[in-house]
């Protein structure tokens, strides 16, 4: 079972360069959250701060009643055992085969026998679809396989929190779809709390339970997927729908002349909200919510065509096309 992470007033700078200021959110236990933002907004810095690799200037990160910011090093080491981290490039040791890479945390941080280590390593490698690849070196396999090997290593200590940094980086759309499905299936199986940093909008629209957006040194918005995908807030709308009209420019913020030139232009309509990706075998996922539940509860009419069973190619989901009609009637 995953645990909640309560972040309050988190602020981080490098010298005179402010990265972000007063970030406050709660990552719900056992749910999948995604953090977005233009390049250079400190998404990876946020992950490293959550796990205690970087110290914030101010704020708190509370897990099970412990504030990671104020913990002594020994106590922080113990709390870090709750985490599994998948770095952007997999961070595998090039001189070790995949088996030894995955076994490394068990050998370093536990006193398990080699027979126990072998059982766990083979179980996790099977979980991510790497059975039979134990003897391969990282340089002999594809980028997608390296990501999955890194994920297997992140899972060997049975973490309650998984932090995942740009899993789609360097992957083609097909491999990205496979790894997205793997995250959904893993969440259903281990019920851990996931935080994924990504730039991939299609993944963001179909995978998470919650979405956050870092922009201009602050957290623009964080909340349920349907809330952000139906939002009219300019920066959220622009980023999540890959539009050119809005406050984000090539150099993060547009200047006054650029914004004035856009004045009066009609915004393109919001695209339909797709169904959330379901598990590959149809098993229920504890964190999954009925399609349109947030919209109904908050009186929001979603964009036309939302939640149709065919608009996302979603396996393992049985919601019908009547969902969007019912939402319209309810509002």
C-alpha positions as CSV (number, residue, x, y, z in Angstrom):
1,X,0.0,0.0,0.0
2,X,1.4,3.4,-1.0
3,X,1.7,6.3,1.4
4,X,0.8,9.9,0.9
5,X,3.4,12.7,0.5
6,X,2.4,16.0,1.9
7,X,4.4,18.9,0.5
8,X,4.0,22.4,2.0
9,X,5.7,25.6,1.0
10,X,8.6,23.9,-0.7
11,X,11.1,26.4,-2.1
12,X,14.4,25.7,-3.9
13,X,17.2,27.9,-5.3
14,X,20.6,27.3,-6.7
15,X,22.5,30.5,-5.7
16,X,20.6,33.5,-6.9
17,X,18.6,31.3,-9.4
18,X,15.1,30.6,-8.0
19,X,13.9,27.2,-9.2
20,X,10.4,27.2,-7.7
21,X,8.7,28.8,-4.8
22,X,6.1,27.8,-2.2
23,X,5.1,24.5,-3.9
24,X,2.2,22.9,-1.9
25,X,0.4,19.6,-2.8
26,X,-0.4,16.2,-1.5
27,X,0.4,13.1,-3.6
28,X,-2.4,10.7,-2.6
29,X,-1.5,7.3,-1.3
30,X,-1.6,4.6,-3.9
31,X,-2.4,6.9,-6.8
32,X,-0.5,7.7,-10.0
33,X,0.4,11.4,-10.3
34,X,2.3,13.1,-13.2
35,X,4.3,16.3,-13.0
36,X,4.6,18.4,-16.1
37,X,6.3,21.7,-17.0
38,X,8.3,23.5,-19.7
39,X,11.9,22.6,-19.9
40,X,14.0,24.1,-17.1
41,X,11.2,24.4,-14.6
42,X,12.8,22.1,-12.1
43,X,10.8,18.9,-12.4
44,X,13.8,16.6,-11.9
45,X,14.9,18.9,-9.1
46,X,11.5,18.3,-7.5
47,X,12.0,14.5,-7.6
48,X,15.4,14.7,-6.1
49,X,14.1,17.0,-3.3
50,X,11.3,14.6,-2.5
51,X,13.7,11.7,-1.9
52,X,16.1,13.9,0.1
53,X,18.9,14.0,-2.4
54,X,18.6,17.8,-2.5
55,X,17.7,20.1,0.5
56,X,15.0,22.7,-0.1
57,X,15.5,26.3,1.1
58,X,12.2,26.2,2.9
59,X,9.1,24.1,3.4
60,X,8.3,20.5,4.5
61,X,7.9,17.0,3.0
62,X,5.9,14.9,5.4
63,X,5.6,11.1,5.0
64,X,4.1,9.0,7.7
65,X,4.4,11.9,10.1
66,X,8.1,12.5,9.4
67,X,9.4,15.7,7.8
68,X,12.2,14.7,5.5
69,X,13.6,18.2,5.5
70,X,14.4,18.2,9.2
71,X,15.3,14.5,9.7
72,X,18.8,13.5,10.8
73,X,20.8,11.6,8.2
74,X,20.3,8.2,9.8
75,X,16.5,8.7,10.0
76,X,16.4,10.0,6.5
77,X,18.2,6.9,5.3
78,X,15.4,4.8,6.9
79,X,12.6,6.8,5.3
80,X,14.3,6.5,1.9
81,X,13.7,2.8,2.0
82,X,10.1,3.6,1.2
83,X,11.2,4.9,-2.2
84,X,12.1,3.3,-5.5
85,X,13.6,5.7,-8.1
86,X,13.7,5.2,-11.9
87,X,16.1,7.7,-13.3
88,X,15.8,9.1,-16.8
89,X,18.5,7.0,-18.4
90,X,18.0,3.9,-16.2
91,X,21.3,4.7,-14.4
92,X,22.5,1.1,-14.9
93,X,26.1,0.0,-14.2
94,X,27.5,-0.6,-17.6
95,X,29.9,-3.3,-16.4
96,X,27.2,-5.4,-14.7
97,X,24.7,-7.6,-16.4
98,X,21.0,-7.0,-15.8
99,X,20.8,-9.6,-13.0
100,X,23.5,-7.9,-11.0
101,X,22.2,-4.5,-11.7
102,X,18.8,-5.4,-10.3
103,X,20.3,-7.3,-7.4
104,X,22.5,-4.4,-6.4
105,X,20.1,-2.7,-3.9
106,X,19.4,-6.1,-2.2
107,X,23.1,-6.8,-1.7
108,X,23.9,-3.3,-0.5
109,X,20.9,-2.7,1.8
110,X,19.8,-6.1,3.1
111,X,21.3,-9.2,4.6
112,X,19.3,-11.6,2.4
113,X,20.9,-14.8,1.2
114,X,21.9,-15.2,-2.4
115,X,19.0,-17.7,-2.9
116,X,16.6,-15.0,-1.6
117,X,18.2,-12.4,-3.8
118,X,17.8,-14.6,-6.8
119,X,14.1,-15.3,-6.1
120,X,13.4,-11.6,-5.8
121,X,15.4,-10.5,-8.8
122,X,13.9,-13.1,-11.1
123,X,10.4,-12.1,-9.8
124,X,10.9,-8.4,-10.5
125,X,12.5,-9.0,-13.9
126,X,9.5,-11.2,-14.8
127,X,7.2,-8.4,-13.6
128,X,8.7,-6.0,-16.1
129,X,8.9,-8.5,-18.9
130,X,12.7,-9.2,-18.8
131,X,12.7,-12.9,-18.1
132,X,15.6,-14.5,-19.9
133,X,17.6,-11.3,-20.2
134,X,19.5,-11.7,-16.9
135,X,22.9,-12.1,-18.5
136,X,22.7,-9.2,-21.0
137,X,24.8,-6.1,-20.5
138,X,23.1,-2.6,-20.6
139,X,25.0,-1.9,-23.8
140,X,23.5,-4.9,-25.5
141,X,19.9,-4.0,-25.1
142,X,17.4,-1.3,-26.3
143,X,16.5,1.9,-24.5
144,X,13.1,0.4,-23.6
145,X,14.7,-2.6,-22.0
146,X,17.1,-0.4,-20.1
147,X,14.2,1.5,-18.7
148,X,12.5,-1.7,-17.6
149,X,15.7,-3.0,-16.0
150,X,15.9,0.2,-14.1
151,X,12.3,-0.2,-13.0
152,X,13.0,-3.8,-11.9
153,X,15.8,-2.5,-9.8
154,X,13.6,0.2,-8.3
155,X,11.1,-2.5,-7.3
156,X,13.4,-5.0,-5.6
157,X,13.0,-3.4,-2.1
158,X,9.2,-3.4,-2.5
159,X,8.9,0.4,-2.3
160,X,5.7,2.2,-1.2
161,X,6.6,5.2,-3.4
162,X,7.9,5.2,-7.0
163,X,9.5,8.3,-8.4
164,X,10.0,8.1,-12.2
165,X,11.9,10.6,-14.2
166,X,10.9,11.0,-17.9
167,X,10.3,7.3,-18.7
168,X,9.4,8.2,-22.3
169,X,12.8,9.9,-23.0
170,X,14.4,8.4,-26.0
171,X,11.6,5.9,-26.6
172,X,9.4,5.6,-29.7
173,X,5.6,5.9,-29.3
174,X,5.1,2.1,-29.3
175,X,7.6,1.5,-26.5
176,X,6.2,4.5,-24.6
177,X,2.7,2.9,-24.8
178,X,4.1,-0.4,-23.5
179,X,5.8,1.3,-20.5
180,X,2.6,3.3,-19.8
181,X,0.7,0.1,-19.7
182,X,3.3,-1.4,-17.4
183,X,2.9,1.5,-14.9
184,X,-0.9,1.0,-14.8
185,X,-0.5,-2.8,-14.3
186,X,2.2,-2.3,-11.6
187,X,0.0,0.2,-9.7
188,X,-2.9,-2.3,-9.7
189,X,-0.6,-5.0,-8.4
190,X,1.6,-3.3,-5.8
191,X,-0.7,-0.2,-5.0
192,X,2.3,2.1,-4.5
193,X,2.2,5.8,-4.8
194,X,3.6,6.9,-8.2
195,X,5.0,10.3,-9.3
196,X,6.0,10.5,-12.9
197,X,7.9,13.4,-14.5
198,X,7.2,13.5,-18.2
199,X,6.8,15.8,-21.3
200,X,4.5,13.3,-23.1
201,X,1.1,14.8,-23.3
202,X,-0.6,11.7,-24.6
203,X,0.7,9.8,-21.6
204,X,-0.5,12.6,-19.3
205,X,-3.9,12.5,-20.8
206,X,-4.4,8.7,-20.4
207,X,-2.3,7.4,-17.5
208,X,-2.4,9.4,-14.2
209,X,-5.0,9.9,-11.6
210,X,-3.6,13.4,-10.9
211,X,-1.7,16.0,-12.9
212,X,0.5,18.8,-11.7
213,X,2.1,21.6,-13.8
214,X,5.2,23.6,-12.8
215,X,5.5,26.9,-14.5
216,X,7.3,30.2,-14.0
217,X,8.8,29.1,-10.7
218,X,5.6,28.0,-9.1
219,X,3.0,25.2,-9.1
220,X,0.4,26.4,-11.5
221,X,-2.1,23.7,-10.7
222,X,-2.3,20.2,-9.2
223,X,-5.4,18.0,-9.0
224,X,-7.4,15.1,-10.5
225,X,-6.8,14.4,-14.2
226,X,-10.2,15.5,-15.3
227,X,-9.8,18.9,-13.5
228,X,-6.8,19.8,-15.5
229,X,-7.9,18.4,-18.8
230,X,-11.1,20.5,-18.6
231,X,-9.4,23.6,-17.2
232,X,-9.7,27.0,-18.9
233,X,-6.7,28.4,-17.0
234,X,-4.5,29.8,-19.8
235,X,-1.2,28.1,-19.0
236,X,-2.8,24.8,-18.1
237,X,-5.0,24.8,-21.2
238,X,-2.1,25.7,-23.5
239,X,0.4,23.2,-22.1
240,X,-1.9,20.2,-21.8
241,X,-3.3,20.7,-25.3
242,X,0.0,21.7,-27.0
243,X,-1.3,25.0,-28.2
244,X,0.7,28.0,-29.4
245,X,-1.8,30.6,-28.1
246,X,-1.2,31.3,-24.4
247,X,1.4,32.7,-22.0
248,X,4.1,30.1,-22.8
249,X,6.5,31.1,-25.5
250,X,9.8,29.8,-26.8
251,X,11.6,31.4,-23.8
252,X,9.1,30.2,-21.2
253,X,7.0,33.4,-21.0
254,X,5.8,35.5,-23.9
255,X,6.5,39.2,-23.8
256,X,3.8,41.9,-23.8
257,X,4.0,42.4,-27.6
258,X,3.5,38.7,-28.3
259,X,0.5,38.5,-26.0
260,X,-1.0,41.7,-27.5
261,X,-0.7,40.1,-31.0
262,X,-2.7,37.2,-29.8
263,X,-5.4,39.3,-28.3
264,X,-8.8,38.5,-29.8
265,X,-7.7,35.3,-31.4
266,X,-10.2,32.5,-30.9
267,X,-8.8,29.6,-28.9
268,X,-9.1,26.1,-30.5
269,X,-11.7,24.0,-28.7
270,X,-10.5,21.7,-25.9
271,X,-10.1,18.1,-27.2
272,X,-12.2,15.3,-25.7
273,X,-11.0,13.9,-22.4
274,X,-10.1,10.3,-23.1
275,X,-10.8,7.3,-20.9
276,X,-8.0,6.6,-18.5
277,X,-5.9,3.6,-19.4
278,X,-7.1,0.4,-17.8
279,X,-5.2,-2.6,-16.7
280,X,-4.1,-5.1,-19.4
281,X,-6.0,-8.0,-17.8
282,X,-9.0,-6.0,-16.7
283,X,-8.3,-6.3,-13.0
284,X,-9.7,-3.3,-10.9
285,X,-7.2,-0.7,-9.8
286,X,-8.0,0.7,-6.4
287,X,-7.2,4.3,-7.3
288,X,-9.2,4.3,-10.5
289,X,-12.3,6.5,-10.5
290,X,-15.4,6.2,-12.8
291,X,-15.1,8.2,-15.9
292,X,-16.5,11.7,-15.5
293,X,-16.8,11.4,-11.7
294,X,-14.9,14.7,-11.0
295,X,-16.8,16.6,-13.8
296,X,-20.1,15.4,-12.4
297,X,-19.2,16.3,-8.8
298,X,-18.1,19.8,-9.8
299,X,-20.7,20.7,-12.3
300,X,-18.2,20.8,-15.2
301,X,-19.4,19.9,-18.7
302,X,-16.4,18.1,-20.4
303,X,-15.5,18.8,-24.0
304,X,-17.8,17.1,-26.5
305,X,-16.9,13.5,-27.2
306,X,-15.2,13.0,-23.8
307,X,-15.0,9.5,-22.3
308,X,-16.1,7.6,-25.4
309,X,-14.9,4.0,-25.3
310,X,-13.1,4.3,-28.6
311,X,-11.3,7.6,-28.3
312,X,-8.2,6.3,-26.5
313,X,-7.9,2.8,-27.6
314,X,-8.0,1.7,-23.9
315,X,-7.8,-2.0,-23.1
316,X,-9.5,-3.4,-20.0
317,X,-12.0,-0.5,-19.7
318,X,-15.7,-1.1,-20.1
319,X,-17.2,2.4,-19.7
320,X,-19.8,3.0,-22.4
321,X,-20.4,5.9,-24.7
322,X,-23.4,7.0,-22.6
323,X,-21.0,8.5,-20.0
324,X,-20.6,11.8,-21.9
325,X,-24.3,12.0,-22.6
326,X,-25.1,11.5,-18.9
327,X,-22.5,14.2,-18.0
328,X,-24.2,16.7,-20.3
329,X,-27.6,15.9,-18.8
330,X,-26.3,16.2,-15.3
331,X,-24.9,19.7,-15.9
